[in-house]
Amino acid sequence: MGGAPEQVLDTDLVAVELKEGAAVKFNRMELWNPVVAAMAREFGKASGKQVKVWGFLSPRGEMTFPSHRDPAHVVALQLDGQKRWRLDGPPPAVPWDSLADVEPSGESFKLSLEPGDVLYLPHGFAHCAVAESAYSYHISFALEGMSAGEVRTSVVKGIYDNLDRSDGTEVSPANLPGILDDVCQSLGMMVEQLSALAKRNPDQIDLQEIAKIFDNLRD
């Protein structure tokens, strides 16, 4: 936000909360930490994806989040202390909810990270972590692409935003076939253009391109 740290963060209060067992999450570090921002840009150049960064500072025994799946590829960098990770496996082949907790499986894998260690988690790989030392601090680089839910939402939103709701003509048995035929033609053009988009590399497509399809139909 451009303000000095002392204007937005009470470090004494944070220290008290940590001593009492609280964990601290630092949001979107690529927006305010120059070193992290430079690293995020390099990840972005290498992957072609949008990179967001979070920091996690937690006292011994604290699990900030239960086992979960992130809708992104995650690179975790341990900076201070030790953290014990439990990896619960790749996402299912069916649609899954990134907000849902993950039930631990009998095939979970555990490992500990020391300062300087890096852990890569593929897209949707279930995980959780617990601090093993007095304090543990790591940062996570989330390499984000489009999710299936975002694509579906953008298609539905594109249709809704481009609906012609200003036509006040009364529907009758005589004009209903023509009205529905116009809708079918528009949907057919939309399907044709979406099908052409589906043949391209997903890393070279963004949601704005999907929105443009509906702009073209309106024009």
PyRosetta script that sets phi, psi and omega in degrees:
from pyrosetta import init, pose_from_sequence

init()
pose = pose_from_sequence("MGGAPEQVLDTDLVAVELKEGAAVKFNRMELWNPVVAAMAREFGKASGKQVKVWGFLSPRGEMTFPSHRDPAHVVALQLDGQKRWRLDGPPPAVPWDSLADVEPSGESFKLSLEPGDVLYLPHGFAHCAVAESAYSYHISFALEGMSAGEVRTSVVKGIYDNLDRSDGTEVSPANLPGILDDVCQSLGMMVEQLSALAKRNPDQIDLQEIAKIFDNLRD")
pose.set_psi(1, -5.9)
pose.set_omega(1, 178.4)
pose.set_phi(2, 92.3)
pose.set_psi(2, -4.8)
pose.set_omega(2, -179.1)
pose.set_phi(3, -86.3)
pose.set_psi(3, 160.1)
pose.set_omega(3, 176.6)
pose.set_phi(4, -69.0)
pose.set_psi(4, 148.3)
pose.set_omega(4, -177.5)
pose.set_phi(5, -53.5)
pose.set_psi(5, -38.1)
pose.set_omega(5, -177.0)
pose.set_phi(6, -68.2)
pose.set_psi(6, -13.0)
pose.set_omega(6, 178.8)
pose.set_phi(7, -86.1)
pose.set_psi(7, -17.5)
pose.set_omega(7, -175.9)
pose.set_phi(8, -121.6)
pose.set_psi(8, -10.9)
pose.set_omega(8, -175.4)
pose.set_phi(9, -138.3)
pose.set_psi(9, 123.6)
pose.set_omega(9, 176.0)
pose.set_phi(10, -93.3)
pose.set_psi(10, 96.1)
pose.set_omega(10, -174.4)
pose.set_phi(11, -64.6)
pose.set_psi(11, -32.6)
pose.set_omega(11, 178.1)
pose.set_phi(12, -64.6)
pose.set_psi(12, -41.6)
pose.set_omega(12, 179.3)
pose.set_phi(13, -65.7)
pose.set_psi(13, -39.7)
pose.set_omega(13, 178.0)
pose.set_phi(14, -61.2)
pose.set_psi(14, -43.4)
pose.set_omega(14, -180.0)
pose.set_phi(15, -61.4)
pose.set_psi(15, -40.7)
pose.set_omega(15, 178.6)
pose.set_phi(16, -63.6)
pose.set_psi(16, -44.8)
pose.set_omega(16, -178.9)
pose.set_phi(17, -63.7)
pose.set_psi(17, -39.4)
pose.set_omega(17, 178.2)
pose.set_phi(18, -62.4)
pose.set_psi(18, -42.9)
pose.set_omega(18, 179.6)
pose.set_phi(19, -63.1)
pose.set_psi(19, -27.4)
pose.set_omega(19, -179.5)
pose.set_phi(20, -89.4)
pose.set_psi(20, 5.6)
pose.set_omega(20, 174.5)
pose.set_phi(21, 101.1)
pose.set_psi(21, 6.6)
pose.set_omega(21, -179.9)
pose.set_phi(22, -81.4)
pose.set_psi(22, 156.2)
pose.set_omega(22, 172.9)
pose.set_phi(23, -108.5)
pose.set_psi(23, 154.8)
pose.set_omega(23, -179.0)
pose.set_phi(24, -122.6)
pose.set_psi(24, 130.9)
pose.set_omega(24, 176.2)
pose.set_phi(25, -111.3)
pose.set_psi(25, 126.3)
pose.set_omega(25, 178.6)
pose.set_phi(26, -98.9)
pose.set_psi(26, 114.7)
pose.set_omega(26, -173.6)
pose.set_phi(27, -86.4)
pose.set_psi(27, 142.8)
pose.set_omega(27, 170.6)
pose.set_phi(28, 45.0)
pose.set_psi(28, 57.3)
pose.set_omega(28, -176.1)
pose.set_phi(29, -64.7)
pose.set_psi(29, -22.3)
pose.set_omega(29, 179.5)
pose.set_phi(30, -67.6)
pose.set_psi(30, -12.9)
pose.set_omega(30, -179.9)
pose.set_phi(31, -89.7)
pose.set_psi(31, -16.4)
pose.set_omega(31, -174.1)
pose.set_phi(32, -138.6)
pose.set_psi(32, -6.6)
pose.set_omega(32, 177.4)
pose.set_phi(33, -111.4)
pose.set_psi(33, 111.7)
pose.set_omega(33, -174.8)
pose.set_phi(34, -58.5)
pose.set_psi(34, -40.2)
pose.set_omega(34, -179.1)
pose.set_phi(35, -66.4)
pose.set_psi(35, -46.2)
pose.set_omega(35, 178.7)
pose.set_phi(36, -63.8)
pose.set_psi(36, -39.5)
pose.set_omega(36, 179.6)
pose.set_phi(37, -60.9)
pose.set_psi(37, -40.6)
pose.set_omega(37, 179.1)
pose.set_phi(38, -65.2)
pose.set_psi(38, -40.7)
pose.set_omega(38, 177.8)
pose.set_phi(39, -66.0)
pose.set_psi(39, -39.8)
pose.set_omega(39, 179.3)
pose.set_phi(40, -63.0)
pose.set_psi(40, -39.0)
pose.set_omega(40, 178.5)
pose.set_phi(41, -63.1)
pose.set_psi(41, -38.9)
pose.set_omega(41, 179.1)
pose.set_phi(42, -66.5)
pose.set_psi(42, -41.6)
pose.set_omega(42, 175.6)
pose.set_phi(43, -60.8)
pose.set_psi(43, -40.2)
pose.set_omega(43, -179.6)
pose.set_phi(44, -64.7)
pose.set_psi(44, -41.8)
pose.set_omega(44, 178.8)
pose.set_phi(45, -63.5)
pose.set_psi(45, -40.6)
pose.set_omega(45, -176.7)
pose.set_phi(46, -73.2)
pose.set_psi(46, -32.5)
pose.set_omega(46, -173.5)
pose.set_phi(47, -103.5)
pose.set_psi(47, -20.1)
pose.set_omega(47, -175.1)
pose.set_phi(48, 73.6)
pose.set_psi(48, 16.5)
pose.set_omega(48, -177.4)
pose.set_phi(49, -116.7)
pose.set_psi(49, 161.5)
pose.set_omega(49, 173.9)
pose.set_phi(50, -74.7)
pose.set_psi(50, 136.1)
pose.set_omega(50, -175.8)
pose.set_phi(51, -118.1)
pose.set_psi(51, 125.9)
pose.set_omega(51, 174.2)
pose.set_phi(52, -120.5)
pose.set_psi(52, 149.7)
pose.set_omega(52, -172.4)
pose.set_phi(53, -130.9)
pose.set_psi(53, 134.9)
pose.set_omega(53, 175.9)
pose.set_phi(54, -126.3)
pose.set_psi(54, 147.4)
pose.set_omega(54, 175.5)
pose.set_phi(55, -112.7)
pose.set_psi(55, 145.9)
pose.set_omega(55, -177.1)
pose.set_phi(56, -131.4)
pose.set_psi(56, 113.3)
pose.set_omega(56, 177.8)
pose.set_phi(57, -113.6)
pose.set_psi(57, 119.3)
pose.set_omega(57, -174.6)
pose.set_phi(58, -142.2)
pose.set_psi(58, 146.7)
pose.set_omega(58, 177.6)
pose.set_phi(59, -81.5)
pose.set_psi(59, 170.1)
pose.set_omega(59, -177.6)
pose.set_phi(60, -53.3)
pose.set_psi(60, 134.7)
pose.set_omega(60, 175.8)
pose.set_phi(61, 81.3)
pose.set_psi(61, -4.8)
pose.set_omega(61, -176.5)
pose.set_phi(62, -85.9)
pose.set_psi(62, 126.9)
pose.set_omega(62, 171.9)
pose.set_phi(63, -106.9)
pose.set_psi(63, 108.8)
pose.set_omega(63, -175.2)
pose.set_phi(64, -63.6)
pose.set_psi(64, -41.2)
pose.set_omega(64, 179.3)
pose.set_phi(65, -135.2)
pose.set_psi(65, 144.1)
pose.set_omega(65, 172.7)
pose.set_phi(66, -68.4)
pose.set_psi(66, 173.2)
pose.set_omega(66, -178.7)
pose.set_phi(67, -55.6)
pose.set_psi(67, 132.5)
pose.set_omega(67, -174.9)
pose.set_phi(68, -153.3)
pose.set_psi(68, 171.9)
pose.set_omega(68, 177.7)
pose.set_phi(69, -119.5)
pose.set_psi(69, 129.7)
pose.set_omega(69, 176.6)
pose.set_phi(70, -93.6)
pose.set_psi(70, 137.1)
pose.set_omega(70, 177.0)
pose.set_phi(71, -79.5)
pose.set_psi(71, 53.1)
pose.set_omega(71, -177.3)
pose.set_phi(72, -165.4)
pose.set_psi(72, 161.2)
pose.set_omega(72, 167.2)
pose.set_phi(73, -80.4)
pose.set_psi(73, 134.9)
pose.set_omega(73, -173.9)
pose.set_phi(74, -121.3)
pose.set_psi(74, 132.6)
pose.set_omega(74, 173.2)
pose.set_phi(75, -116.4)
pose.set_psi(75, 112.1)
pose.set_omega(75, -178.5)
pose.set_phi(76, -100.0)
pose.set_psi(76, 127.8)
pose.set_omega(76, -179.9)
pose.set_phi(77, -115.9)
pose.set_psi(77, 115.6)
pose.set_omega(77, 178.8)
pose.set_phi(78, -80.7)
pose.set_psi(78, 123.9)
pose.set_omega(78, -176.1)
pose.set_phi(79, -107.1)
pose.set_psi(79, -32.7)
pose.set_omega(79, -177.0)
pose.set_phi(80, -151.9)
pose.set_psi(80, 140.9)
pose.set_omega(80, 178.7)
pose.set_phi(81, 74.5)
pose.set_psi(81, -170.9)
pose.set_omega(81, -179.7)
pose.set_phi(82, -120.9)
pose.set_psi(82, 144.9)
pose.set_omega(82, 179.0)
pose.set_phi(83, -135.1)
pose.set_psi(83, 133.0)
pose.set_omega(83, 179.6)
pose.set_phi(84, -96.9)
pose.set_psi(84, 121.9)
pose.set_omega(84, -178.3)
pose.set_phi(85, -106.1)
pose.set_psi(85, 143.2)
pose.set_omega(85, 170.5)
pose.set_phi(86, -119.2)
pose.set_psi(86, 123.0)
pose.set_omega(86, -178.5)
pose.set_phi(87, -105.4)
pose.set_psi(87, 121.8)
pose.set_omega(87, -173.0)
pose.set_phi(88, -107.5)
pose.set_psi(88, 15.2)
pose.set_omega(88, 169.7)
pose.set_phi(89, 103.3)
pose.set_psi(89, 166.9)
pose.set_omega(89, -178.1)
pose.set_phi(90, -71.0)
pose.set_psi(90, 166.3)
pose.set_omega(90, -178.8)
pose.set_phi(91, -70.5)
pose.set_psi(91, 159.3)
pose.set_omega(91, 177.7)
pose.set_phi(92, -70.5)
pose.set_psi(92, 164.7)
pose.set_omega(92, 180.0)
pose.set_phi(93, -74.4)
pose.set_psi(93, -15.6)
pose.set_omega(93, 179.8)
pose.set_phi(94, -94.5)
pose.set_psi(94, 164.2)
pose.set_omega(94, 177.9)
pose.set_phi(95, -54.5)
pose.set_psi(95, 141.9)
pose.set_omega(95, -178.4)
pose.set_phi(96, -136.0)
pose.set_psi(96, 157.8)
pose.set_omega(96, -175.7)
pose.set_phi(97, -103.7)
pose.set_psi(97, 119.7)
pose.set_omega(97, -179.0)
pose.set_phi(98, -69.0)
pose.set_psi(98, -15.5)
pose.set_omega(98, -179.9)
pose.set_phi(99, -89.7)
pose.set_psi(99, -8.6)
pose.set_omega(99, -176.5)
pose.set_phi(100, -84.9)
pose.set_psi(100, 143.2)
pose.set_omega(100, 173.6)
pose.set_phi(101, -68.9)
pose.set_psi(101, 156.3)
pose.set_omega(101, -178.5)
pose.set_phi(102, -111.8)
pose.set_psi(102, 127.9)
pose.set_omega(102, 176.6)
pose.set_phi(103, -74.3)
pose.set_psi(103, 127.0)
pose.set_omega(103, 179.1)
pose.set_phi(104, -59.3)
pose.set_psi(104, 139.6)
pose.set_omega(104, 178.4)
pose.set_phi(105, -99.8)
pose.set_psi(105, 166.9)
pose.set_omega(105, 178.3)
pose.set_phi(106, -73.7)
pose.set_psi(106, -6.1)
pose.set_omega(106, -177.3)
pose.set_phi(107, -107.8)
pose.set_psi(107, 21.4)
pose.set_omega(107, -179.8)
pose.set_phi(108, -63.2)
pose.set_psi(108, 148.5)
pose.set_omega(108, 178.9)
pose.set_phi(109, -118.9)
pose.set_psi(109, 135.8)
pose.set_omega(109, -177.8)
pose.set_phi(110, -118.2)
pose.set_psi(110, 143.9)
pose.set_omega(110, 175.3)
pose.set_phi(111, -154.8)
pose.set_psi(111, 157.9)
pose.set_omega(111, 179.6)
pose.set_phi(112, -113.3)
pose.set_psi(112, 140.8)
pose.set_omega(112, 176.9)
pose.set_phi(113, -106.9)
pose.set_psi(113, 135.6)
pose.set_omega(113, 174.6)
pose.set_phi(114, -105.7)
pose.set_psi(114, 163.7)
pose.set_omega(114, 178.4)
pose.set_phi(115, -52.4)
pose.set_psi(115, 129.7)
pose.set_omega(115, -178.0)
pose.set_phi(116, 96.0)
pose.set_psi(116, -14.8)
pose.set_omega(116, 178.4)
pose.set_phi(117, -75.1)
pose.set_psi(117, 149.3)
pose.set_omega(117, 179.2)
pose.set_phi(118, -126.1)
pose.set_psi(118, 136.0)
pose.set_omega(118, 178.3)
pose.set_phi(119, -122.7)
pose.set_psi(119, 126.8)
pose.set_omega(119, 175.7)
pose.set_phi(120, -102.6)
pose.set_psi(120, 128.4)
pose.set_omega(120, 177.3)
pose.set_phi(121, -115.5)
pose.set_psi(121, 115.1)
pose.set_omega(121, 177.3)
pose.set_phi(122, -59.6)
pose.set_psi(122, 163.2)
pose.set_omega(122, -177.3)
pose.set_phi(123, -51.2)
pose.set_psi(123, 122.6)
pose.set_omega(123, 175.0)
pose.set_phi(124, 78.2)
pose.set_psi(124, 7.4)
pose.set_omega(124, -178.9)
pose.set_phi(125, -73.0)
pose.set_psi(125, 122.0)
pose.set_omega(125, -174.6)
pose.set_phi(126, -69.1)
pose.set_psi(126, 141.9)
pose.set_omega(126, -177.3)
pose.set_phi(127, -163.5)
pose.set_psi(127, 161.9)
pose.set_omega(127, 168.5)
pose.set_phi(128, -153.8)
pose.set_psi(128, 165.6)
pose.set_omega(128, -175.9)
pose.set_phi(129, -147.7)
pose.set_psi(129, 146.1)
pose.set_omega(129, 179.5)
pose.set_phi(130, -130.8)
pose.set_psi(130, 135.1)
pose.set_omega(130, 177.8)
pose.set_phi(131, -68.7)
pose.set_psi(131, 132.0)
pose.set_omega(131, 178.4)
pose.set_phi(132, -101.5)
pose.set_psi(132, -22.3)
pose.set_omega(132, -179.6)
pose.set_phi(133, -99.9)
pose.set_psi(133, 178.6)
pose.set_omega(133, -179.4)
pose.set_phi(134, -53.2)
pose.set_psi(134, -42.6)
pose.set_omega(134, 173.5)
pose.set_phi(135, -141.0)
pose.set_psi(135, 148.4)
pose.set_omega(135, 177.3)
pose.set_phi(136, -133.4)
pose.set_psi(136, 137.4)
pose.set_omega(136, 179.8)
pose.set_phi(137, -135.3)
pose.set_psi(137, 124.6)
pose.set_omega(137, 173.2)
pose.set_phi(138, -140.4)
pose.set_psi(138, 158.1)
pose.set_omega(138, 175.1)
pose.set_phi(139, -118.5)
pose.set_psi(139, 145.6)
pose.set_omega(139, -178.6)
pose.set_phi(140, -119.3)
pose.set_psi(140, 126.3)
pose.set_omega(140, 175.0)
pose.set_phi(141, -96.0)
pose.set_psi(141, 116.7)
pose.set_omega(141, 179.2)
pose.set_phi(142, -99.1)
pose.set_psi(142, 113.8)
pose.set_omega(142, -180.0)
pose.set_phi(143, -93.8)
pose.set_psi(143, 101.7)
pose.set_omega(143, -170.3)
pose.set_phi(144, -99.7)
pose.set_psi(144, 135.4)
pose.set_omega(144, 168.4)
pose.set_phi(145, -114.7)
pose.set_psi(145, -159.8)
pose.set_omega(145, 175.4)
pose.set_phi(146, -84.6)
pose.set_psi(146, 143.2)
pose.set_omega(146, 174.0)
pose.set_phi(147, -98.3)
pose.set_psi(147, 159.8)
pose.set_omega(147, 179.5)
pose.set_phi(148, -60.0)
pose.set_psi(148, -38.7)
pose.set_omega(148, 179.5)
pose.set_phi(149, -63.8)
pose.set_psi(149, -38.6)
pose.set_omega(149, 179.2)
pose.set_phi(150, -65.5)
pose.set_psi(150, -39.4)
pose.set_omega(150, 179.4)
pose.set_phi(151, -63.6)
pose.set_psi(151, -47.4)
pose.set_omega(151, -179.7)
pose.set_phi(152, -61.4)
pose.set_psi(152, -43.1)
pose.set_omega(152, -179.3)
pose.set_phi(153, -63.3)
pose.set_psi(153, -40.9)
pose.set_omega(153, -178.5)
pose.set_phi(154, -66.2)
pose.set_psi(154, -34.3)
pose.set_omega(154, 178.1)
pose.set_phi(155, -66.9)
pose.set_psi(155, -48.1)
pose.set_omega(155, -179.2)
pose.set_phi(156, -64.0)
pose.set_psi(156, -41.6)
pose.set_omega(156, 179.6)
pose.set_phi(157, -64.9)
pose.set_psi(157, -39.4)
pose.set_omega(157, 179.5)
pose.set_phi(158, -62.2)
pose.set_psi(158, -40.4)
pose.set_omega(158, 177.3)
pose.set_phi(159, -64.1)
pose.set_psi(159, -47.1)
pose.set_omega(159, -177.1)
pose.set_phi(160, -63.0)
pose.set_psi(160, -45.1)
pose.set_omega(160, -176.4)
pose.set_phi(161, -64.5)
pose.set_psi(161, -24.8)
pose.set_omega(161, -175.9)
pose.set_phi(162, -105.5)
pose.set_psi(162, 11.1)
pose.set_omega(162, 175.4)
pose.set_phi(163, -68.9)
pose.set_psi(163, 141.2)
pose.set_omega(163, 176.0)
pose.set_phi(164, -90.4)
pose.set_psi(164, 97.3)
pose.set_omega(164, -178.1)
pose.set_phi(165, -98.0)
pose.set_psi(165, 8.2)
pose.set_omega(165, -176.0)
pose.set_phi(166, -95.2)
pose.set_psi(166, -8.3)
pose.set_omega(166, -178.2)
pose.set_phi(167, -77.0)
pose.set_psi(167, 113.1)
pose.set_omega(167, -176.7)
pose.set_phi(168, -93.4)
pose.set_psi(168, 10.7)
pose.set_omega(168, -179.4)
pose.set_phi(169, -59.6)
pose.set_psi(169, 132.7)
pose.set_omega(169, 177.2)
pose.set_phi(170, -73.3)
pose.set_psi(170, 132.2)
pose.set_omega(170, -179.7)
pose.set_phi(171, -78.4)
pose.set_psi(171, 135.3)
pose.set_omega(171, 179.0)
pose.set_phi(172, -138.8)
pose.set_psi(172, 166.5)
pose.set_omega(172, 177.5)
pose.set_phi(173, -56.3)
pose.set_psi(173, -26.1)
pose.set_omega(173, -176.8)
pose.set_phi(174, -77.5)
pose.set_psi(174, -38.2)
pose.set_omega(174, -175.3)
pose.set_phi(175, -101.8)
pose.set_psi(175, -10.2)
pose.set_omega(175, -178.6)
pose.set_phi(176, -58.5)
pose.set_psi(176, -45.0)
pose.set_omega(176, 178.8)
pose.set_phi(177, -57.4)
pose.set_psi(177, -40.1)
pose.set_omega(177, -179.9)
pose.set_phi(178, -67.7)
pose.set_psi(178, -38.9)
pose.set_omega(178, 178.5)
pose.set_phi(179, -62.9)
pose.set_psi(179, -47.3)
pose.set_omega(179, -179.1)
pose.set_phi(180, -68.0)
pose.set_psi(180, -32.0)
pose.set_omega(180, 177.6)
pose.set_phi(181, -65.3)
pose.set_psi(181, -40.2)
pose.set_omega(181, 176.5)
pose.set_phi(182, -60.5)
pose.set_psi(182, -42.4)
pose.set_omega(182, 179.5)
pose.set_phi(183, -63.8)
pose.set_psi(183, -43.4)
pose.set_omega(183, -179.7)
pose.set_phi(184, -62.2)
pose.set_psi(184, -38.5)
pose.set_omega(184, 178.8)
pose.set_phi(185, -65.2)
pose.set_psi(185, -42.9)
pose.set_omega(185, 179.1)
pose.set_phi(186, -64.0)
pose.set_psi(186, -44.2)
pose.set_omega(186, 178.8)
pose.set_phi(187, -63.8)
pose.set_psi(187, -36.8)
pose.set_omega(187, 178.2)
pose.set_phi(188, -63.3)
pose.set_psi(188, -41.7)
pose.set_omega(188, 176.7)
pose.set_phi(189, -64.2)
pose.set_psi(189, -38.9)
pose.set_omega(189, 179.5)
pose.set_phi(190, -63.9)
pose.set_psi(190, -45.7)
pose.set_omega(190, 180.0)
pose.set_phi(191, -62.1)
pose.set_psi(191, -39.5)
pose.set_omega(191, 179.9)
pose.set_phi(192, -62.4)
pose.set_psi(192, -43.7)
pose.set_omega(192, -178.7)
pose.set_phi(193, -73.4)
pose.set_psi(193, -36.3)
pose.set_omega(193, 176.3)
pose.set_phi(194, -65.8)
pose.set_psi(194, -37.2)
pose.set_omega(194, 178.1)
pose.set_phi(195, -64.0)
pose.set_psi(195, -38.3)
pose.set_omega(195, 177.7)
pose.set_phi(196, -66.6)
pose.set_psi(196, -38.5)
pose.set_omega(196, 179.2)
pose.set_phi(197, -65.8)
pose.set_psi(197, -34.2)
pose.set_omega(197, -177.2)
pose.set_phi(198, -65.6)
pose.set_psi(198, -18.2)
pose.set_omega(198, -178.4)
pose.set_phi(199, -84.4)
pose.set_psi(199, -6.9)
pose.set_omega(199, -178.7)
pose.set_phi(200, -91.1)
pose.set_psi(200, 167.0)
pose.set_omega(200, 177.2)
pose.set_phi(201, -69.1)
pose.set_psi(201, 124.7)
pose.set_omega(201, -178.6)
pose.set_phi(202, -56.6)
pose.set_psi(202, -30.6)
pose.set_omega(202, -179.0)
pose.set_phi(203, -69.3)
pose.set_psi(203, -12.6)
pose.set_omega(203, -179.8)
pose.set_phi(204, -104.3)
pose.set_psi(204, 13.6)
pose.set_omega(204, -178.4)
pose.set_phi(205, -123.5)
pose.set_psi(205, 140.6)
pose.set_omega(205, 171.5)
pose.set_phi(206, -127.0)
pose.set_psi(206, 170.8)
pose.set_omega(206, -175.7)
pose.set_phi(207, -64.9)
pose.set_psi(207, -24.3)
pose.set_omega(207, 178.8)
pose.set_phi(208, -64.7)
pose.set_psi(208, -33.5)
pose.set_omega(208, 178.3)
pose.set_phi(209, -66.0)
pose.set_psi(209, -36.3)
pose.set_omega(209, 177.1)
pose.set_phi(210, -65.9)
pose.set_psi(210, -40.1)
pose.set_omega(210, 178.8)
pose.set_phi(211, -62.5)
pose.set_psi(211, -35.6)
pose.set_omega(211, -179.0)
pose.set_phi(212, -63.6)
pose.set_psi(212, -28.6)
pose.set_omega(212, 178.7)
pose.set_phi(213, -58.6)
pose.set_psi(213, -43.3)
pose.set_omega(213, -177.9)
pose.set_phi(214, -75.1)
pose.set_psi(214, -30.8)
pose.set_omega(214, 173.4)
pose.set_phi(215, -61.9)
pose.set_psi(215, -40.4)
pose.set_omega(215, 179.3)
pose.set_phi(216, -64.9)
pose.set_psi(216, -38.9)
pose.set_omega(216, 178.9)
pose.set_phi(217, -64.9)
pose.set_psi(217, -38.1)
pose.set_omega(217, -179.1)
pose.set_phi(218, -68.0)
pose.set_psi(218, -37.8)
pose.set_omega(218, -179.9)
pose.set_phi(219, -70.1)
pose.dump_pdb("model.pdb")
